[in-house]
Amino acid sequence: MKKSFAVALAMLILGPTAPGAAGLGQSSDTSREYRYLMGTSVEVRAVGGDSTTRTAAIHEAFAAIAEVDRVMSNWRADSEITAVNRDAADFAVHASDALLSVIEAGQSVSDRSGGAFDLTVGPLVRLWGFRPQHPHLPTHDELASVRSLVNYHDIQLDRADHTVRFVRSGVEIDLGGIAKGFAVELAANVLRRRGLDGFIDAGGNQYMLGRPLGKAVWTVGVRDPDRADSLLGTLDLREGSVSTSAQYANFFTVGGRKFGHILDPRTLMPSEASLAVTLYSPDATLADAVSKAVFNLGPVRGLALIDTYPQMLGVVAYRKPDGTTALAMTDRTRAVFHKMAPR
């Protein structure tokens, strides 16, 4: 994800498009820093304490995110997940507590969503060319060749032995739909341990810690998927995580048709069930994964999934048959949502 888009997402929460939240980064008791990690521009903003404490916290937060990348990145030859994908079909591979926890969380979301989220999409992501970035429209036969490999039931975890094993050869875990959520929560925990408030942004995943200056709640913008400079509305939220899943950030076009990077593991195709999902949860790992499942399920079944998590809120933008954009949201979300007037 390009830095400009990540910054734009942060501005929805912190900048002039989010009334009342502007100014968080302008106070003398605020420090922030950007780095490129996990394939995106990451911001860590710390509020409170003294400058030395904030600087140390920011560096430690980035170190936590870098460690998640070291453990969970498919792009790294030396990562734990690369070792798992290479060897787990042949023998049980030892895994860290962090990796086991993220895989376990992903499997839980898979179960609850009926497979609308699946960690074993690695071969599918590779086939479509989203890793590496060489877009490719697969043939029917190519899709058929990976169908048997996309099945989260083929992952076997042994918590007692700290191992991961695959049922069949060719299975490949891709944590791109869940690892950033885990990373922003770890970073937020660093600030929390040091008694600081703040904000973490890793592309489509944010964590809001404490309160913004001068406000009781955070004002989060819900972007119009058809117009990058417009909002459909705002959400008033307390401390927690926001995950945004949308096809407008990463897609390619063939014959005038757009193919987005959010792949439905049930159909093996880019999902068209939604235009964008904005999801809030106190648990950032869940927010990341569930937002993908909701995107693939669409507004009706997606909202039903959100409602199975008591503290979760969600807004789904989708295309109506007449071509217009509509919003669907859970009843709990309506209490904190403010629709923007048409421009």
N, C-alpha and C positions, 0 to 999 in steps of 0.2 A: 504494500500500500504506500502510495506516495506521501511524503511529509505534508504537502499542502492539504491533502484530504484529511489526514489525522488532525492537523491543526484546526481545520474547519469544524471537525466533530467536537473538539475541545471548546471552540468558540460558541457552539450551541449551548454549552453548559455555562461557560464562564464569561463570554463576551457580550457585546452590546445587543445581540439577538436574544439574550436571556435576561430580561429586565430584572434589575436588583442584584444580579450575581456579578455584574461587572465590577472591577476594582479589586478582586481577590488577589491578583498578582501585582498590585500597585502599592501595597502597604509596606512599610519598613520592616514589618515582622513576617514577611513572606519571601521565600527563596524558591527558584525553580530552575530546572535544567532539562535539556533535550538530549537524547542519544538515539542512535539507530540500533534497535535490537529486535530480534524475532521477526525480521522482515518488514518492520514498520518504524515510524518515528514515535518514540516514547517520551512522554513528559512526566516528570515527577515534580510536584509542587508541594512544599512544606510550609505550614503556617504555625506561628507561635514560637516560644522559646527564644534562644539567642541565635545569632547567625552561625556560630560554630556548631551548635547542636543540629540546626537545620541542614547545614552542609554535610555533616557526618551522616545524618539520616538519609539524605538524598543519595549519597554514594553507596550506602548500604542497601538501599532500596534497589538501585540499579544492579548491584551485585546479585541480589536475589533473583531479579528478572534474568540476568545473564546466566545464572545457574539453571533456571528452568529451561532456557534455550539449550544449554549444554546437555541436559538430560533428555529433552523431549523433541529436539529438532530433527526432522527427516533430512534436512539439508546438510547435516554434519556427519562426517564419516566416523567421528569419535563419540557420538552421543549414545546414551543407553538405549533409546528406542531403535537406533540403527542396528545395534547389536541384537536386540530382541527380534527385529524383523529378519535379520540374517540367519539366526540360529534357532529360533523357537520352534520351528517345525521339526528340527532334528533332536533337540533335547531341551529340558527346562532351563531357562535362562534366569539368573539372579537379577532382581530389580530392586531399586531403592524404594523406601516407603513413599516418597513423593510420586514416583512413576506408578506404583501400584494403586495409590489413592486416586490418581487421575483416571487411570484405566477403569477402576472400579466405579467411579462416578459416571463415566461414559457409558458403561454397561447398564447402570441403573436407569439412565435417561433413555437408552435404547429399549429396555424392557417396558418402561412406562409409556413410551411413544409408539410402540408397535413397530420399531425398527426405522422410524423416520429420522433417527440419528444413529450413526453406525461408525465406530472407530476403524473398521476394516475397509474403509473406502480408498486406502492407499493405491491399489492397482487401478481403480477407477479414476482417481485424480491424475495419476500418471498418464492414463490412456487419453484423457481429454486434454492433456498438455498443460494443465495448471501447475504441475511440478515436473520438470522445469517450465518456465514460461514460454512454451512453444505450442500455442493453441492448435487443436486438432479436432476435427469433427469425425468421431469414430463411425465405422460402418456397423451394420447389424451384426456381422460375424465377429467383429472385434469386441463389441459389447457382450455378445454371448460368451466369449472366451474368458471374461472376468466375472460373469454372473455368480458362479459357484464360490468365488473367493470373497465376496462381500457378504459376510454373515458374522455378526458379533458373537454368536454362539461358539464360533471356532476359537475363541480366546479362552484359555483356562488359567485362572489365577490360583496360586497356592499361597495364602497369607502366612501360614505357619512356616513355610520354607522360603518365602519371599521370592517366588519364581513366577515366570510367565511361560506358557506353552501353547503352541498352535496345534489344532487338530489336523490340519492339512498343509501341504506345501503350497507356497504362493501367497499365503495370507500376509498382509502388510497393514500395520496400524498407522494411521495418520492422525496426529493430535492437533491438527490445525484448527479444528472446530471447538477446542476446549482448553488448550494450554495457555492461551493469553489470559483467559479468565482466571486461571489458577495463579498466573504470574502477577497480575495486578493486585490480587488479594494478598499475596505474600508481601508485595511492596507496601501495601497499605498497613499491614501488620507491623512492619518496621517503624513507620511513623507513629503508629498507635503505641508501641512499646516505649517510645521516647516522649510520649505525652504531647504529640503534635497533631494538628488537623492537617488536611491537605487534599490533594487530588492527583490521581494517577490516570494517565491516558495512554493506551496502547492500541491505536487504530480504532477499531470498533468496540473496544472494551475499556470502560472507565470504572474507577472506584472513587466514591466521594466520602471523605472521612471527616467526621465532626460536622461543623456548620460553616457555610460561607460567611464572610464578614458582614455584619449588619442584617443578617437574615436568619429566620428560624429553619428554613428549608432550602434545598437546592432547586433551581429552576432549570429543567432539562428540555431542550427543544426536540420536537419530532419533525425531522426533515421531510419535505415534500420530495418523493422519489423522482419526480419529473422535472423539478427545478431546484438546482443546487443552492440557490440563494434564498429559498423560501422555506417557511415552516408551516406545517399543518396545525400545529398546536404546541403546547408546553405541558410539562408535568412537574408538579411540586413534590419533591421527594426528600426523604430523610437519608441518613447515612446508609450506604450500600453501593451496589454495583449496577451499572447499566451496560447492556450488550445490544449492539445494533447489527442486524444481519440484513444485507441488501445485495441485489445483483448489480446496482449501479456503480459499484466501486471496482469490479473486476469482471470483465466480460470480453468476448470477441464476437465479430459479426461475420456471418457467411450467408450470401445471397439475400442480404437485407434483414436477416433474422439474428437477433442477439442471443448469445448463449452465455449465461452467467456461471460463476464459479461455485455457487451453492448447488451441489449435486444431491439428488434424491436417491438414497441407497436402495430404495425399493424399485425404482424404475430405471436406475442407472443414467438418468438424464438430468440436465439442469432443471431445477424446479421453477415452475411458473405459477405455483399456488398462491404466492404472495409477491408484493413489490418490495416491502421492507417490514422488519419487525424491530420494535424497540421494547426491550424487556428489562424490568428491574427485579433484583433479588438481593437479599443480604449476603447470599453465597455467590461469589463471582464465578466460580467454576461452573456451578449449575446455570447461571445466567447465560454464559457463553454457549454451553451445549444445548440448553433448552431453546434458545433463540433460533438455532438451526433447525431443530425438530419442528418448532412452531411454523417457521418459514415453509417447510416442506409439507406440513399438514394443511396449511391455509387457515382462513379466519375462523371457521366454525370449529373444526376439530382442534385447531391450534389453541384457541381460547379455552376449550375444554381441558386441554393438557395443562395450561397455566393454572387453572383453577384447582388442580390436584396438589399444587404447592401453596400452602396457606399464606405465605408472606410474599408471593410473587405477583407482580403487576405486568400488564403487557398491552401493547397497541400493535395492531396489524394493519398495514396499508395494503390494499389489494385493488385489482382492476375489475371494474364492473363490466357487464356485457356491452354497455353502450360506450365503453372506452374511457370513462371517467374514473378518477381515483376515489376510493372510499376508505373509511377507517372503521375498524372493529376493535372493541376493547372489552375487557372483563368489567363486571359491575364494580369491583373494588377500584379499578383504574379510573372510572368515571368521576369518582369523588375528588381526584387530584388533577384531572385533565382540564386544560383551558384551550378551546378551539381558537385559532387565529382567524381574524376577519379576512375575507377574500380580498386579494389585491387587484 
